[in-house]
Each structure stands twice: as C-alpha cells, then as structure tokens.
Amino acid sequence: MNSLIPNKLPGAPALLAIAAGALNVLAFAPFGLWPLQILALAWLFHGIVATPQAGARRHFVRAWLYGFGWSAASVHWLYISMHDYGGMPGWMAALAVALLALYVGLYAGAAAALAVWLRGRWSSSPRILGLLILPALWALSEWLRGWIFTGFPWLVSGYAHTTGPLAGFAPLAGVYGVGWVAALIAGALALLYQALRRRGNVAGAMRLGLPLATVLVMLAAGLLLRTVAWTAPAGAPISVRLLQGNVPQEMKFSNEALVSTLSMYEQMISAAPADLIATPETAIPLLPQQLPPDYLERLARFVQHSGSHLMLGIPLSDSPQQYANGVLGFSPDTTSGGMPYRYDKHHLVPFGEFIPPGFRWFVDMMSIPLGDMTRGGPTQAPLAVKDQWVLPNICYEDLFGEEIAGQLRSAYREGRPQASILLNLSNIAWFGDSIALPQHLQISQMRTLETGRPMLRATNTGATAVILPGNGTPQELTPFTRGVLSASVPGYSGQTPYILLGNALVVGLSLLMLLVAWGRNKAARLRH
C-alpha cells in the first residue's frame, strides 16, 4: 500500500475520509437525509479544489478511502448472506465485503486523481475544476461502475434523490444524470466555501456569484421538472395481488419445507381472483419437471376459471445443466396444453447466478445452491393483462435502469407492444432484516421516475410494494410478514427522454464538459 502513497496519508485524515464516505449511507433509504450526499461529496471536492498541488496520487488515496467508506457502510449486509446463510467463516465474509468496498472505491479514487491530473495539464482554474471537470468525471466514474465486470451500481449517488428536488432530472437523464447534477451542486458548494473563506477581499466576494447561481438554478430546475408529466394513464386500471410468502431463507431449499411452501403458494394464489397475481422470485423452488404432476395444471385451471393472470417465479430448465431464473405467465386464454408466457432473467448476479472465472473455490465455500445459469435475451416481450402490458424483471435486474429503458425503447421503435407496467419479482431474504430491503425499494422508485411507469414488487420478505408515477410514497406490505398486497393499478404510456436516449445524454454531457474545459485552456494559450 505504501508504494501507492508517496506522501503517506496521516491516520486522522484517512479515518476522516472513510467516515465522510460512510456518512453517505444516511442519505439513502431508510434514512432519507438526501442533502448529506451532496454535502459529503462537497467535502471531498473541496479538498481537491483547495489543494490540487497535493498531487494526483494523494487525492486518489483520499477519494479511494471515501469511496470505500461509502460502499462498506452501504452493503455491509452482504456479510449476512455469506456468513449466516452461506456458512462462510466470519473473518472471510468480512474480508470479502471489505475487498468489494475497496474495489468500488477505486472509481471515486480514479475520478479524483484524473481530475487533479487534468487540472494540472490544462492549467484549469478552480471554477473549471469544480464546475466542469469534477462533476463530469464523477458521473462518468459512476456510469463505468455500472457496467464494468457486469456492473455494481448499488447506491450510486443519484439514488439518494428519489424524493428530493433533484428527482425531476431522473426522467431526463436517469440515475447517473441525477448523480451528475448532485456532483455539480457539490462542486459549486466547494467553490462557495472556498470563496467565503476569502470574503474579506473583493475578489473573494466576487467568486460567490457563479457557484451560488449554479446551486439555486439546479435546485429550481429540479423542482420545476418534477411538475412535468412525461407519461399519462392509458387503458383501464387492473386489479393486482402481490404475494409475500415470508419463507425463511434457511428453510427455502430444505426438503422439509418444500411441501408446505408449494401448498402455501397454491392457497395464496387461489384465495381470490385478480387481473394480475404475482409471486416472488423462485417462490416455487423446484423445476417444473420436479413438481407434482398436476401442480401447474391446478394453477392454470384456477387462472382460466377466475379470469386471472398469474406471474409465477420459478427456476426453469430446457436441458440438463442449463438453468434459468425465470417467470412463467398464465393467462385465462391459455388453452390446455398451450405454452405459458416465459421470461428468463437476463442480468445475472456474479457469484449467485454465474461464477466468474477463477472463483469456483469461493462459491464452493458457501453452502448455497449456486451455479452458472443461462441468460435470457436482452429484449423480451411483456405479458398482456387486459388493457395493459406487464414487463417483469427479477431481483437485481431493476438495478440496471438502462436495460429496462432499452426494452421500452426497442418496443417503441420497432412498433411492438410496449410495457405500461413494470413488475419486479425478488427474494432478498438472503440479506436478513437489514437496510438492503428499503434500499432495493428506493432503487425501484428510481425506475418509476426514469420510465414514468408503475413498478410492482412481489417479494419473499419485503419490500412488497406498488409504486406509482407522481406518488412519492409507495403502498407497501409490512416486511417479514406473510400477506397479500391488493391494489388497483393504472398503466401508463408515453416516452420519457431517458427511455429514448438512455445513458447517452449524461455520458455525452460529461464528455462535452471535459471538452469545454480543454477548450478554455486552449483558448487561454492562444491569447498568450
């Protein structure tokens, strides 16, 4: 480590960087103190703006530790899945969480180091550094984090702002665009603080104008954008029943619990009709060919006789050694012997649903039924439910808003039926009674903001919820209870800018900001 730190970062500043990063967890659900995300980032940016001469390597370490603290505090619950349910030794599970947090922190470190290097190479002013270079590189680093090695964008900065004034930017540029706006405000606040420290002289006072205007304009723009209705209700609302089985994770795959689980879900499904009934992810923990011969037939008969539609979370297999985390959809018009609707999970979880090369030993240490699964196609059709089209996604998939928007965009451009309602089937009982549940709910809220579509969530232990566009408060079942959430849900049609452009807008804008920063330097050189 010391070889990476030419001027060794003293202990107190290092701990302060970790603590400042960890403070970010309070900005997200369930705490919801969203201004903390901006203030903590402003602290990080101020250190860069005020002391760029400290060097790129030193700022890399400072931001790396900041990112480490942020990630470790945010996803500490991964320890529960590896130790409590996976049987991994406590020290090794803690080390695995720490190593993941160190990896995620690299993106913040890289953004800070590159900003300092570009500032020196381009001879950029503090204002160019704080308002152009840092926000652009921060947004690009979060975007890269969302797809390198299949991506891990859990709690990138934009998710803190699902209920604040910056939520208005989500339909325009998605979660990374919201993160860019937050970084721009953070940069402006860093410059404001720097100017206030010099308020005793005229030049210092004059520096207040632009950063102050930036903060006020972006907050006002976000509030104004929240009043824009990018999509509108279409067709008749449908009645939905979202099932929450609350099967303890330690019992889910045990032989003793299988019979009771199958019976419970059959009873919950057939207890009452609804236009759409949805179970959690892998609510049925057996392949169809392993079920009692008439189990799925009984469910299909109920659907036909009641006029309901059923989305059933179940593992699927087309051939030996080929398994998919899937959804089967049963409709009243499915004839006897006809093929049900099928959705296969596309974005698989590393270590959970596919094993990265060289890590078989790590997976073998956990007593969890894991393995390599097959991927579904990137574009899959929605299920018709009366006047609406319902598009499922499974658990971790709703973390990737660009993929959901991409499905909607493809359907729109190709003239195919476009989903009017989104449905997430999840089982995050792996993480116990932790903040992972409200965090995942907040991620689904961002998908509703981005697409202007309702998001239904059917989960094993929580958060089972209905999220409607324009309504900041989801309708939610109490976590860790067995129950059914019933609601009437309208479908929505129309295109948000994010559906049409995806992440291209925020990536293009960030690159443009860097180009402007470079151009200002080139113009200054030509004048001299």
C-alpha positions as CSV (number, residue, x, y, z in Angstrom):
1,M,0.0,0.0,0.0
2,N,2.7,2.5,0.9
3,S,4.2,2.2,-2.6
4,L,0.9,3.8,-3.8
5,I,1.2,6.7,-1.3
6,P,4.2,9.0,-2.0
7,N,3.2,11.3,0.9
8,K,1.7,8.9,3.4
9,L,-1.8,9.9,4.2
10,P,-1.9,10.6,8.0
11,G,-4.1,8.4,10.2
12,A,-6.6,11.1,11.1
13,P,-7.3,12.4,7.5
14,A,-7.6,8.7,6.4
15,L,-10.2,8.0,9.0
16,L,-12.0,11.2,8.2
17,A,-12.2,10.3,4.5
18,I,-13.6,6.8,5.4
19,A,-16.1,8.4,7.9
20,A,-17.2,11.1,5.3
21,G,-17.8,8.3,2.8
22,A,-19.7,6.2,5.3
23,L,-21.9,9.2,6.1
24,N,-23.5,8.8,2.7
25,V,-25.5,5.8,3.8
26,L,-27.7,8.1,5.8
27,A,-28.7,9.9,2.6
28,F,-30.4,6.8,1.2
29,A,-33.4,4.8,2.4
30,P,-34.4,4.1,5.0
31,F,-32.9,7.3,6.5
32,G,-33.6,9.6,3.5
33,L,-31.3,12.5,4.5
34,W,-30.5,13.3,0.9
35,P,-28.6,16.6,1.5
36,L,-25.9,14.6,3.2
37,Q,-24.9,13.0,-0.1
38,I,-24.3,16.4,-1.6
39,L,-22.5,17.8,1.5
40,A,-20.2,14.8,1.9
41,L,-19.3,15.0,-1.8
42,A,-18.7,18.8,-1.5
43,W,-16.3,18.0,1.3
44,L,-14.4,15.6,-1.0
45,F,-14.4,18.1,-3.8
46,H,-13.3,21.0,-1.6
47,G,-10.2,19.1,-0.7
48,I,-9.4,18.7,-4.4
49,V,-10.2,22.3,-5.4
50,A,-8.3,23.8,-2.4
51,T,-5.2,21.7,-2.6
52,P,-4.7,20.3,-6.1
53,Q,-0.9,20.8,-5.6
54,A,-1.1,17.8,-3.2
55,G,-0.9,15.6,-6.3
56,A,-3.0,13.1,-8.1
57,R,-1.8,10.1,-6.1
58,R,-2.6,11.6,-2.7
59,H,-6.0,12.7,-3.9
60,F,-6.5,9.2,-5.4
61,V,-6.0,7.6,-2.0
62,R,-8.2,10.1,-0.2
63,A,-11.1,9.6,-2.6
64,W,-10.5,5.8,-2.6
65,L,-10.9,5.7,1.1
66,Y,-14.0,7.9,0.8
67,G,-15.5,5.5,-1.7
68,F,-14.5,2.5,0.5
69,G,-16.4,4.0,3.4
70,W,-19.4,4.7,1.3
71,S,-19.6,1.2,-0.1
72,A,-18.7,-0.6,3.1
73,A,-21.5,1.2,5.0
74,S,-24.0,0.7,2.2
75,V,-23.6,-3.0,1.5
76,H,-22.4,-4.4,4.8
77,W,-25.4,-6.7,4.7
78,L,-23.6,-8.9,2.2
79,Y,-21.9,-10.3,5.2
80,I,-25.3,-11.9,6.3
81,S,-25.7,-13.8,3.0
82,M,-22.2,-15.2,3.1
83,H,-21.9,-15.9,6.8
84,D,-25.3,-16.5,8.2
85,Y,-26.8,-18.4,5.2
86,G,-23.6,-19.4,3.3
87,G,-21.7,-20.8,6.3
88,M,-18.6,-18.8,5.3
89,P,-16.2,-18.1,8.3
90,G,-16.9,-14.7,9.7
91,W,-13.5,-13.3,9.1
92,M,-13.6,-14.4,5.4
93,A,-17.1,-12.9,4.9
94,A,-16.0,-9.6,6.4
95,L,-12.9,-9.7,4.2
96,A,-15.0,-10.3,1.1
97,V,-17.2,-7.3,1.9
98,A,-14.1,-5.1,2.5
99,L,-12.5,-6.2,-0.7
100,L,-15.7,-5.4,-2.6
101,A,-15.8,-2.0,-1.0
102,L,-12.2,-1.3,-1.8
103,Y,-12.9,-2.2,-5.4
104,V,-15.9,0.1,-5.6
105,G,-13.9,2.8,-4.0
106,L,-11.4,2.7,-6.9
107,Y,-13.9,4.5,-9.1
108,A,-14.0,7.5,-6.8
109,G,-10.3,7.4,-6.5
110,A,-9.8,7.3,-10.2
111,A,-12.2,10.3,-10.8
112,A,-10.3,12.4,-8.2
113,A,-6.9,11.5,-9.5
114,L,-7.8,12.2,-13.1
115,A,-9.4,15.5,-12.2
116,V,-6.2,16.7,-10.5
117,W,-4.1,15.5,-13.4
118,L,-6.2,17.2,-16.0
119,R,-6.3,20.4,-13.9
120,G,-2.5,20.5,-13.9
121,R,-2.2,19.6,-17.6
122,W,-4.8,22.1,-18.7
123,S,-3.9,24.8,-16.1
124,S,-7.6,24.9,-15.2
125,S,-9.0,27.5,-12.8
126,P,-10.7,26.3,-9.6
127,R,-14.1,27.1,-11.2
128,I,-13.4,25.0,-14.2
129,L,-12.2,22.2,-11.9
130,G,-15.2,22.4,-9.6
131,L,-18.0,23.1,-12.1
132,L,-16.8,21.2,-15.2
133,I,-14.1,18.6,-14.6
134,L,-15.1,17.1,-11.3
135,P,-18.8,16.7,-12.0
136,A,-18.1,15.2,-15.4
137,L,-15.6,12.7,-14.1
138,W,-17.7,11.8,-11.1
139,A,-20.7,11.0,-13.4
140,L,-18.5,9.0,-15.8
141,S,-17.0,7.0,-12.9
142,E,-20.4,6.0,-11.6
143,W,-21.6,5.1,-15.1
144,L,-18.5,2.9,-15.6
145,R,-19.0,1.3,-12.3
146,G,-22.5,0.3,-13.6
147,W,-21.2,-1.9,-16.4
148,I,-17.5,-2.9,-15.9
149,F,-17.4,-6.6,-14.8
150,T,-21.2,-6.7,-15.4
151,G,-21.7,-3.7,-13.1
152,F,-22.4,-3.0,-9.5
153,P,-24.2,0.4,-9.3
154,W,-25.8,-0.2,-5.9
155,L,-26.4,3.1,-4.2
156,V,-24.7,5.4,-6.8
157,S,-25.3,8.9,-5.7
158,G,-28.5,9.5,-7.8
159,Y,-30.5,7.0,-5.7
160,A,-30.4,9.4,-2.7
161,H,-32.6,11.8,-4.5
162,T,-35.8,9.8,-5.3
163,T,-37.9,12.2,-3.1
164,G,-35.8,15.4,-3.2
165,P,-35.8,18.3,-5.7
166,L,-33.3,16.5,-8.0
167,A,-35.8,13.7,-8.7
168,G,-37.1,15.9,-11.5
169,F,-33.9,15.1,-13.5
170,A,-34.5,11.3,-13.5
171,P,-36.9,11.2,-16.5
172,L,-34.3,13.3,-18.4
173,A,-31.0,11.5,-17.7
174,G,-31.6,8.6,-15.3
175,V,-29.9,7.9,-12.1
176,Y,-26.5,8.8,-13.4
177,G,-27.8,12.1,-14.6
178,V,-29.2,12.8,-11.2
179,G,-25.8,11.9,-9.8
180,W,-24.2,14.4,-12.3
181,V,-26.5,17.2,-11.0
182,A,-25.6,16.3,-7.4
183,A,-21.9,16.4,-8.2
184,L,-22.3,19.8,-10.0
185,I,-24.0,21.2,-6.9
186,A,-21.3,19.7,-4.7
187,G,-18.7,21.3,-6.8
188,A,-20.4,24.6,-6.6
189,L,-20.7,24.3,-2.8
190,A,-17.0,23.5,-2.6
191,L,-16.3,26.7,-4.5
192,L,-18.7,28.7,-2.3
193,Y,-16.9,27.6,0.8
194,Q,-13.6,28.5,-0.7
195,A,-14.9,31.9,-1.7
196,L,-16.5,32.5,1.8
197,R,-13.1,31.8,3.4
198,R,-11.8,34.7,1.3
199,R,-14.8,37.0,1.8
200,G,-12.6,39.7,3.3
201,N,-11.3,40.8,-0.1
202,V,-13.3,41.9,-3.1
203,A,-12.0,39.1,-5.4
204,G,-13.2,36.5,-2.9
205,A,-16.7,38.1,-2.7
206,M,-17.0,38.2,-6.5
207,R,-16.3,34.5,-6.7
208,L,-19.6,33.8,-4.9
209,G,-21.8,34.6,-7.9
210,L,-21.4,31.7,-10.3
211,P,-21.4,28.8,-7.8
212,L,-24.3,30.3,-5.8
213,A,-26.3,30.7,-9.0
214,T,-25.4,27.1,-10.0
215,V,-26.8,25.7,-6.8
216,L,-30.0,27.8,-7.0
217,V,-30.6,27.2,-10.7
218,M,-30.2,23.4,-10.4
219,L,-32.4,23.1,-7.4
220,A,-35.1,25.2,-9.0
221,A,-34.9,23.3,-12.3
222,G,-35.3,20.0,-10.5
223,L,-38.4,21.3,-8.7
224,L,-39.8,22.6,-12.0
225,L,-39.1,19.4,-13.8
226,R,-41.0,17.4,-11.1
227,T,-44.2,19.1,-12.4
228,V,-43.8,17.7,-15.9
229,A,-45.9,14.7,-16.7
230,W,-43.9,12.8,-19.3
231,T,-46.3,9.9,-19.3
232,A,-50.1,9.6,-18.8
233,P,-52.5,6.9,-17.6
234,A,-53.7,4.7,-20.5
235,G,-56.4,2.0,-20.6
236,A,-58.4,0.7,-17.7
237,P,-56.6,0.0,-14.4
238,I,-56.0,-3.6,-13.4
239,S,-56.5,-5.2,-10.1
240,V,-53.3,-6.8,-8.7
241,R,-52.5,-9.1,-5.8
242,L,-48.8,-9.2,-4.9
243,L,-47.9,-12.2,-2.7
244,Q,-45.3,-12.1,0.1
245,G,-44.7,-15.6,1.4
246,N,-42.1,-14.8,4.1
247,V,-40.4,-18.1,3.8
248,P,-37.3,-18.1,6.0
249,Q,-34.2,-18.3,3.8
250,E,-32.6,-21.1,5.8
251,M,-35.8,-23.2,5.1
252,K,-36.4,-22.2,1.5
253,F,-34.5,-25.1,-0.2
254,S,-34.9,-27.7,2.6
255,N,-36.8,-30.9,1.8
256,E,-38.9,-30.4,4.9
257,A,-40.2,-27.0,3.8
258,L,-40.9,-27.8,0.1
259,V,-44.3,-29.4,0.6
260,S,-45.5,-26.6,2.9
261,T,-44.1,-23.9,0.5
262,L,-45.9,-25.4,-2.5
263,S,-49.2,-25.7,-0.6
264,M,-48.9,-22.2,0.9
265,Y,-48.4,-20.5,-2.5
266,E,-51.2,-22.5,-4.1
267,Q,-53.5,-21.4,-1.4
268,M,-52.4,-17.8,-1.6
269,I,-52.7,-17.7,-5.4
270,S,-56.2,-19.3,-5.4
271,A,-57.6,-17.4,-2.4
272,A,-59.1,-14.7,-4.6
273,P,-59.1,-13.7,-8.3
274,A,-57.3,-10.6,-9.7
275,D,-56.4,-9.3,-13.1
276,L,-52.7,-9.9,-12.1
277,I,-51.4,-12.2,-9.4
278,A,-47.6,-12.2,-8.8
279,T,-45.4,-14.3,-6.6
280,P,-41.8,-13.6,-5.5
281,E,-38.7,-14.7,-7.3
282,T,-38.3,-18.5,-7.2
283,A,-41.4,-18.7,-5.0
284,I,-41.6,-22.3,-6.4
285,P,-38.1,-23.5,-5.6
286,L,-38.3,-26.6,-7.9
287,L,-38.1,-27.0,-11.7
288,P,-41.4,-27.7,-13.4
289,Q,-40.5,-31.3,-14.1
290,Q,-39.7,-31.8,-10.4
291,L,-43.2,-30.6,-9.2
292,P,-46.2,-32.9,-8.5
293,P,-47.6,-33.8,-12.0
294,D,-50.7,-31.7,-11.7
295,Y,-49.4,-28.7,-9.7
296,L,-49.0,-26.3,-12.5
297,E,-52.2,-27.7,-14.1
298,R,-54.2,-26.8,-11.0
299,L,-52.8,-23.2,-11.1
300,A,-53.6,-23.0,-14.8
301,R,-57.2,-24.1,-14.2
302,F,-57.7,-21.5,-11.4
303,V,-56.4,-18.8,-13.8
304,Q,-58.8,-19.9,-16.5
305,H,-61.9,-20.3,-14.3
306,S,-61.3,-17.0,-12.4
307,G,-60.2,-14.8,-15.4
308,S,-56.9,-14.0,-13.6
309,H,-53.4,-13.7,-14.9
310,L,-50.5,-15.3,-12.9
311,M,-46.8,-14.4,-12.9
312,L,-45.0,-17.3,-11.1
313,G,-41.4,-17.1,-10.0
314,I,-39.8,-20.5,-10.8
315,P,-36.4,-21.9,-12.0
316,L,-36.6,-23.3,-15.5
317,S,-34.5,-25.7,-17.5
318,D,-34.5,-26.6,-21.2
319,S,-31.9,-29.3,-21.0
320,P,-29.5,-30.8,-18.4
321,Q,-27.0,-28.3,-17.0
322,Q,-29.0,-25.4,-18.4
323,Y,-31.0,-23.5,-15.8
324,A,-32.7,-20.1,-15.9
325,N,-34.1,-17.9,-13.1
326,G,-37.5,-17.4,-14.7
327,V,-41.1,-16.4,-14.6
328,L,-44.0,-18.3,-16.1
329,G,-47.1,-16.4,-17.0
330,F,-50.5,-18.0,-17.1
331,S,-53.5,-16.3,-18.9
332,P,-57.2,-17.1,-19.0
333,D,-57.0,-17.6,-22.7
334,T,-54.1,-20.2,-22.5
335,T,-55.6,-23.3,-23.8
336,S,-55.0,-26.7,-22.2
337,G,-51.5,-27.8,-23.2
338,G,-50.6,-24.4,-24.6
339,M,-47.3,-22.8,-23.7
340,P,-47.4,-20.2,-20.9
341,Y,-45.7,-16.9,-21.2
342,R,-42.0,-17.1,-20.2
343,Y,-39.4,-14.6,-19.0
344,D,-35.8,-15.6,-18.3
345,K,-33.6,-13.3,-16.2
346,H,-31.0,-11.5,-18.4
347,H,-28.7,-9.7,-16.0
348,L,-27.3,-12.4,-13.7
349,V,-25.7,-11.8,-10.3
350,P,-22.0,-12.6,-10.1
351,F,-21.3,-15.5,-7.7
352,G,-25.0,-16.0,-7.2
353,E,-26.1,-16.9,-10.7
354,F,-22.9,-17.2,-12.6
355,I,-19.4,-17.9,-11.4
356,P,-16.6,-15.6,-12.6
357,P,-13.6,-17.4,-14.0
358,G,-11.2,-18.5,-11.2
359,F,-13.7,-18.1,-8.4
360,R,-15.2,-21.6,-8.2
361,W,-13.3,-22.1,-4.9
362,F,-15.0,-19.1,-3.4
363,V,-18.5,-20.3,-4.3
364,D,-17.7,-23.8,-3.1
365,M,-17.0,-22.4,0.4
366,M,-20.7,-21.4,0.8
367,S,-23.4,-23.9,1.4
368,I,-25.8,-22.1,-1.0
369,P,-27.3,-23.8,-4.1
370,L,-25.4,-21.6,-6.6
371,G,-24.2,-22.2,-10.2
372,D,-24.0,-21.0,-13.7
373,M,-27.4,-20.1,-15.2
374,T,-28.3,-19.3,-18.7
375,R,-29.1,-15.7,-19.6
376,G,-32.4,-14.6,-21.2
377,G,-32.4,-12.3,-24.1
378,P,-31.8,-8.5,-23.6
379,T,-35.2,-7.8,-25.1
380,Q,-38.2,-9.9,-24.1
381,A,-41.9,-9.4,-24.7
382,P,-44.3,-8.2,-21.9
383,L,-47.4,-10.2,-20.9
384,A,-50.8,-8.8,-22.0
385,V,-53.1,-8.3,-19.0
386,K,-56.4,-6.9,-20.2
387,D,-55.7,-3.3,-21.4
388,Q,-52.1,-3.4,-20.0
389,W,-48.8,-4.9,-20.9
390,V,-46.7,-6.1,-17.9
391,L,-42.9,-6.5,-18.2
392,P,-41.2,-8.5,-15.5
393,N,-37.7,-8.1,-14.2
394,I,-36.1,-10.3,-11.5
395,C,-34.4,-9.1,-8.3
396,Y,-31.0,-7.5,-9.2
397,E,-32.2,-6.6,-12.7
398,D,-34.0,-3.5,-11.6
399,L,-30.6,-2.1,-10.6
400,F,-29.9,-1.5,-14.3
401,G,-32.3,1.2,-15.4
402,E,-30.7,1.5,-18.9
403,E,-31.6,-2.1,-19.6
404,I,-35.3,-1.6,-18.7
405,A,-35.4,1.7,-20.6
406,G,-33.7,-0.2,-23.5
407,Q,-36.5,-2.7,-23.6
408,L,-39.1,0.0,-23.7
409,R,-37.1,1.9,-26.4
410,S,-36.8,-1.2,-28.6
411,A,-40.5,-1.9,-28.4
412,Y,-41.4,1.8,-29.2
413,R,-39.0,2.0,-32.2
414,E,-40.0,-1.4,-33.6
415,G,-43.7,-0.9,-33.2
416,R,-44.1,-3.8,-30.8
417,P,-46.3,-3.7,-27.6
418,Q,-44.6,-1.5,-25.1
419,A,-44.9,-2.3,-21.4
420,S,-47.3,0.0,-19.5
421,I,-46.5,-1.6,-16.1
422,L,-43.2,-2.9,-14.7
423,L,-43.1,-5.9,-12.3
424,N,-40.1,-6.9,-10.1
425,L,-40.0,-10.3,-8.5
426,S,-37.4,-10.6,-5.8
427,N,-36.1,-12.7,-2.9
428,I,-33.7,-10.7,-0.8
429,A,-34.2,-12.8,2.3
430,W,-30.5,-13.6,1.8
431,F,-29.7,-10.3,3.5
432,G,-31.9,-10.7,6.6
433,D,-33.6,-7.8,8.4
434,S,-31.2,-5.2,7.1
435,I,-31.3,-1.9,5.2
436,A,-31.0,-3.9,1.9
437,L,-34.8,-4.0,1.8
438,P,-35.5,-0.3,1.8
439,Q,-32.5,0.3,-0.4
440,H,-33.9,-2.0,-3.0
441,L,-37.3,-0.4,-2.8
442,Q,-35.7,3.0,-3.4
443,I,-33.9,1.6,-6.5
444,S,-37.3,0.5,-7.8
445,Q,-38.6,4.1,-7.1
446,M,-35.9,5.4,-9.4
447,R,-37.0,3.1,-12.2
448,T,-40.5,4.6,-11.9
449,L,-39.1,8.1,-12.1
450,E,-37.0,7.2,-15.2
451,T,-39.7,5.5,-17.2
452,G,-42.9,7.1,-16.0
453,R,-44.4,3.6,-15.4
454,P,-45.7,1.9,-12.2
455,M,-43.4,-0.6,-10.6
456,L,-45.0,-3.5,-8.8
457,R,-42.8,-5.5,-6.4
458,A,-43.6,-9.1,-5.3
459,T,-41.0,-10.2,-2.7
460,N,-40.5,-13.0,-0.3
461,T,-39.8,-11.0,2.8
462,G,-40.1,-7.3,1.6
463,A,-40.4,-4.8,0.3
464,T,-43.6,-5.8,-1.5
465,A,-45.0,-2.6,-2.9
466,V,-46.8,-0.6,-5.5
467,I,-45.0,2.5,-6.8
468,L,-47.0,4.9,-9.0
469,P,-45.6,7.7,-11.1
470,G,-46.0,11.1,-9.4
471,N,-46.6,9.5,-6.0
472,G,-43.6,9.6,-3.8
473,T,-45.0,7.2,-1.1
474,P,-45.2,3.6,-2.2
475,Q,-48.0,1.4,-1.0
476,E,-46.2,-1.3,0.9
477,L,-46.7,-4.5,3.0
478,T,-45.1,-4.8,6.4
479,P,-41.7,-6.7,5.8
480,F,-41.2,-10.1,7.3
481,T,-44.9,-10.9,7.4
482,R,-47.0,-13.3,5.2
483,G,-49.6,-11.4,3.3
484,V,-51.0,-10.1,0.1
485,L,-50.9,-6.5,-1.2
486,S,-54.0,-5.7,-3.2
487,A,-54.3,-2.6,-5.3
488,S,-55.8,-1.1,-8.5
489,V,-53.0,0.0,-10.8
490,P,-53.3,2.1,-13.9
491,G,-51.0,1.5,-16.8
492,Y,-49.0,4.4,-18.3
493,S,-48.0,5.2,-21.9
494,G,-45.6,7.8,-23.3
495,Q,-41.9,8.3,-23.6
496,T,-39.6,10.0,-21.1
497,P,-36.3,11.4,-22.6
498,Y,-34.5,8.7,-20.6
499,I,-36.5,5.9,-22.4
500,L,-35.5,7.4,-25.8
501,L,-31.8,8.3,-25.0
502,G,-30.8,6.1,-22.1
503,N,-27.4,7.0,-20.6
504,A,-26.2,8.6,-23.8
505,L,-27.4,12.1,-22.6
506,V,-25.4,12.1,-19.3
507,V,-22.3,10.4,-20.9
508,G,-22.4,12.9,-23.8
509,L,-22.9,15.9,-21.5
510,S,-20.0,14.8,-19.3
511,L,-17.7,14.4,-22.3
512,L,-18.8,17.8,-23.6
513,M,-18.0,19.4,-20.2
514,L,-14.5,17.9,-20.4
515,L,-14.2,19.2,-24.0
516,V,-15.2,22.7,-22.8
517,A,-12.6,22.6,-20.0
518,W,-9.9,21.6,-22.5
519,G,-11.1,24.3,-24.9
520,R,-10.9,27.0,-22.3
521,N,-7.3,26.0,-21.7
522,K,-6.5,26.0,-25.4
523,A,-8.2,29.4,-25.9
524,A,-6.2,30.9,-23.0
525,R,-2.9,29.7,-24.5
526,L,-3.8,31.2,-27.9
527,R,-4.4,34.6,-26.2
528,H,-0.9,34.4,-24.8
